[in-house]
């Protein structure tokens, strides 16, 4: 999901809302959320839910932030890379606190 949106020819800001749903699922499934997880969560939420809304943010400010700094692309790239890293390595941030050995019971 994120790969197609991130590496497409010209994604629009409202198409990132689709990838935001994927990141939110990954975020809420984390057993322990670090400071950088919370920071990225709120950065994406503000970037994809508040900035594109004309009532909450003037269009000139939205255009300046996205066309000058490419905040939407960089923020989601970092989040997408974190999801891929955690999925491949099985880092402790995504694993449950109990190991499979501790979950096994002795039935004799």
N, C-alpha and C positions, 0 to 999 in steps of 0.2 A: 504494500500500500504506500509506504513512505518513499520507496525507491522510484515509483512511477511519478509521483508528484514532485519529488526533489530534483530528478534528472530529466524532466520533460522540457520541451522547448520554451514554453512561456506560461508557467503556472500563474494563475491570478491569486490574489490574496484569499478570496473566499474558497478556493480549492484546498488551501491548507487546513481548513476546518475539518476536512475528512481525515487528514493525518493527525490532527489534534485529538480526535476521538481515539485513534490507536495509541497515541502516547498517554492519554488519560487512563486507558485500560492498563497499560504497563505501569504507570505511576501508582494507581490504586492497588495493584497486586503486589507491590513491594512490601515485604514485612517490616522493613526499617527504611525510613526515608531520611536521607542526609540533607544537609543545607543546600547542596547544589541541586538535588532533586526538586526541592521546594522552590528554589530560585528559577529553575528552568520551567517548572509548572506555571508559575505566575507570569513569567516572561512570555510564554506561549499564549497563555490565556489573555493577557492584555494585548499582545500583538495580533492575535487572530480574532478576538471577540470584541474588544473595545475600540481599538484604532480604526477598523474599517467602518464603524458605525458613525454616520455623519452627525447624529445628535450629540454623541459623547466626545467626538474628536473632529475638528474642522478638516475638510478634505485637503487643504494645503499642508497641514501638519502631517497627515497620513502620507501624502505623496512625498513630502520632504524626507520623512523617516525611512520610507521603503525604497525610494529611488536613490537617495544619497548613501544611506548606511547599509542597505539590503538586510535589515534586521530580521525579516521573516526567513530569508534563506539561511543565514548563519545560525539563527536560533534553532531552527528545525534540523539543520545538519548536525549540530552538536547532539541534539536529542536522539536523532536517528542512529548516530554512531554509538551512543550509550546503550540503546536498546540492542543493537547488533552485538556489541561487546559483551553485554551481560548474557545474551542468548548463547553465544559461542563459548565463553569461558565458564559460564555457570558461577559467576562471582558470588561471594557470600551475601551481597546486597539483594540478590534475587532468590537465594536458596533459603529454605526454612531453617530455623535454628536447630532443629533436631535432625541428626544424621539418620540414614536408613538403618544403620546397625542398632541404634538406640530404639528404633521403632519395632524391631523384631521381638517377638515374645518367645520364651522357652515353653513349649507345650509338651511336657513329658509327664 
